[in-house]
């Protein structure tokens, strides 16, 4: 081994705690990069392969009733590769041992031929025998939630008639990776499932023999989705078509997309923070090392090593640290990435998981880590390598300190000399002080930028469930019914109050922007399900016009007073221009409301309702549920309180995992920065500190000089960290926002306090470690040598 | 501890050591730095300690200064046995009774001359004003300068001012002129003699420089870890009269 390489190794061994602290910060950067890119890649790949293998459709449309013969016509639309027609209907279930009503999407399996699209992935058992009216395959998560086995049975009301079904198999489908029940916020596998049965049997139950209620289309690679959608709409209108839509509007796909988008955002935001902090750390530490080795550098140059060789030596030093960091990051990132992918795999229902850890990602991670290190080292190395050997071999000029205030001010303030020492030392190295300050601020920012989410979700729940949708349950009818049906609902056992609603599927348009949504009509002055303005005050819906949620108004670029075009997807598919009368608050989905009478006028109908929001007496809950399960006119019942619990549990678990990770990462940064800062400060002032010990200062007194420097930097970093944390939170809100949900940016004071306390605790621990070194300072040794 | 506690009926003894030894173990090698030193210093004495490198004089100074503990033997400061003191008691001993002056000054670069002295007067029990200490060493005009703005001799005089500002009973100087030219060194010695007289501190000066012995009351010669010779200077000279 060459002597210079041996020196490099020994330097690394000697400085291992500092080198490790830097390497860990770099590892965090590399790990978050690999984690983000890796799990995003794995999930995207898993989804792509699943879609490909099981032939997930590209375009979807629902109709009231269309003849099977139409399938052939659809197949002739230019760009269509394959067509699958089927029957898909939601129905209420009665499951033994479960008090509350559940519902399921009943989907037909083609008779006497293979499925063409959205192929079932059978997990156990077999498919139903063609034509059998009792045999069904159920979605695996639903079966697991109810501990159903092959042979288990349950009851359901199909088209007003109660039937008993026997499970012959369990399956997964690319169509229901994220199986969200209507009116639900999170998939609840207990209360919503998918049931597949033979087509003739399902057709018989719904009077749809020879007809279909849903069509899925696979496109050729070069096909235009919008053209196919237009052609389909033309064809399906007369059969009660509700408007065809692409994958973007398919619930399962859209939710998965939103999730992937968040992962991608994470892999873009976090790694740069770590790498910037790491570059600062390298700069700080290497500048000090090089100034200590100045005479050695002069000597190396004097005996014939070139500037380049000396420069490369130090660059190798930081590169080794960076590579160690990248290696730790690669292992941690892979481990976390596989864990996170599994977690997603469990949450979404994939039949398999593809772990796609692209070797390129590791190369990129190593590359950016080394680059950050080299950039951090560049200035320090350049400054000393440029010195002529004779100059380098003489000790550097003593540090020049300046007085910042007039002497009289010092005597008036009666500041302790140790405080003045700390303050002047900090100001003497402004770049280092600032980079440490920024590093600590970054860790506060990471905490503030992640801890806010708890409060934000609470706020979202409060607005959604305690201020807006305050009903206990929502009953959705199979089809629209006259307003008098509300009396039936009010007469159900235990129902205290009922409010009707009318839901109309429409396309809403402003200029070129168009979205498929459901406009909900409500009576004025409702008390259970309320519409709130941006200040969370209840809005009385005006007799004309439409109220848009903030998210929808943003997408449509519409403001109060603008006209938006509403195209009905039912009936005569009329297009009408409606004035926007209010912008309302809401975090879930894209929402639009209007007065129920106006909604019915729009439909050219009398007083019709789609369902009712109810409040019930919880004492009589079981009685109510039992009656509802027997109610043939209800297609499903959403239980908002149960949804809320499920929502809380799922969100809490997900946020907990993410926050745990962020907290660990922030602690790594805080510890790494403070430790390195303290070690450098100690190395510079070790001699002074030892002198003070000799003069009779106690260990506590001399430690306080160094620790007060740390305290000043740590405390000054807090406000900056709060500001950066707020920005990070705002960035996350922006990155996480999708058309499915919006997250409010709520930062309660406790978020700042918790972030600061955690970072201060990490700083104290690293301060105490350095304090132990002060306690062990060799007083005599320090005094004998000239620095 | 009281300064006026009388140990001897006639003269007050500041330091007394009995059979002092110090052995350093570094790896497999044992180095006997002190091999049984018996020594006494009276209050107000000005002692010069001479001896080649490795003769044990610095080790001796460190032990009487409370910076190090002997391997065996006794060290007494007045009626306190330093060799039995805890780390914390030694710190308090240094804080209240000892002034140190080092070869390389060891000033805090971020504090001015006055502030360097104030560093000690802030924690001492009966200190003089920093200005008064600096005046004693003749640095009043330079007291608001940082160490980097002072010459070597000036820095050493700041170090002396810092050492005496607490009115110590003992002043321990390890090669105080070692880094200075002769002219500046003499200024420093003058300062030391002046404070020896004015505050009455027992002063021990370690040096390689034989010329300095002529300003002392007594000269101690170290060799090979022992005191090889002691002699009293019959006719002391002022610092200005010596040269090297």
Interface residues (C-beta under 8 A of the other chain):
Chain A: X397 X398 X399 X400 X401 X403 X407 X410 X416 X417 X418 X420 X421 X424 X425 X428 X687 X688 X691 X692 X693 X694 X695 X696 X697 X698 X699 X701 X779 X780 X783 X784 X785 X786
Chain B: X58 X62 X65 X67 X68 X88 X91 X92 X93 X94 X95 X96 X98 X100 X102 X104 X106 X107 X108 X109 X110 X111 X112 X114 X115 X116 X118 X119 X120 X122 X123 X144 X146 X147 X148 X162 X166 X174
